[in-house]
Amino acid sequence: MNWDRVEGNWKEMKGKVKAQWGKLTDDDLSVVDGSRDQIEGLIQKHYGYARDVAKREVDNWLKFN
């Protein structure tokens, strides 16, 4: 899957994102509104990951969804 598809179906994808990264709140996901950069930033913030690790996490998640 590519991010354009995630962004286009954001309302449906929010549940999958929340299942993967449970520390992200519903409010976080509503504000992000499908922006990959913002998702990566929130993953960094909530999980303490470096930017490249957060990007890799999202890339790996995309492979399986």
C-alpha positions as CSV (number, residue, x, y, z in Angstrom):
1,M,0.0,0.0,0.0
2,N,1.2,3.5,-0.6
3,W,0.6,6.6,1.6
4,D,-1.7,8.2,-0.9
5,R,-4.2,5.4,-0.4
6,V,-3.9,5.8,3.4
7,E,-4.5,9.5,3.1
8,G,-7.4,9.1,0.8
9,N,-9.1,6.6,3.2
10,W,-8.0,8.3,6.4
11,K,-11.3,7.8,8.3
12,E,-11.1,4.0,7.7
13,M,-7.3,3.8,8.2
14,K,-7.3,5.6,11.6
15,G,-8.3,2.4,13.4
16,K,-5.5,0.4,11.8
17,V,-3.0,3.2,12.7
18,K,-4.3,3.2,16.3
19,A,-4.0,-0.6,16.5
20,Q,-0.4,-0.4,15.4
21,W,0.6,2.6,17.5
22,G,-1.7,2.5,20.6
23,K,-0.1,5.5,22.2
24,L,-1.5,7.8,19.6
25,T,-4.8,9.3,20.8
26,D,-8.0,9.8,18.8
27,D,-7.3,13.6,19.0
28,D,-3.8,13.1,17.6
29,L,-5.2,11.1,14.6
30,S,-7.9,13.7,14.0
31,V,-5.5,16.6,13.9
32,V,-3.1,14.7,11.6
33,D,-5.8,14.0,9.0
34,G,-3.6,11.6,7.1
35,S,-0.4,13.6,6.9
36,R,2.5,11.1,6.9
37,D,5.0,13.7,8.2
38,Q,2.7,14.5,11.2
39,I,2.2,10.8,11.9
40,E,5.9,10.2,11.9
41,G,6.3,13.2,14.2
42,L,3.7,11.9,16.7
43,I,5.4,8.4,16.6
44,Q,8.6,10.1,17.5
45,K,7.1,12.1,20.3
46,H,5.0,9.3,21.9
47,Y,7.6,6.5,21.5
48,G,10.8,8.4,21.7
49,Y,12.1,7.2,18.3
50,A,14.5,9.1,16.1
51,R,13.1,10.5,12.9
52,D,14.6,7.7,10.7
53,V,13.2,5.0,13.0
54,A,9.7,6.5,12.9
55,K,9.9,6.6,9.1
56,R,11.0,3.0,9.0
57,E,8.1,2.0,11.3
58,V,5.6,3.6,8.9
59,D,7.3,2.0,5.9
60,N,7.1,-1.4,7.5
61,W,3.5,-0.9,8.5
62,L,2.6,0.1,4.9
63,K,4.1,-3.1,3.6
64,F,1.6,-5.2,5.6
65,N,-1.6,-3.1,5.3
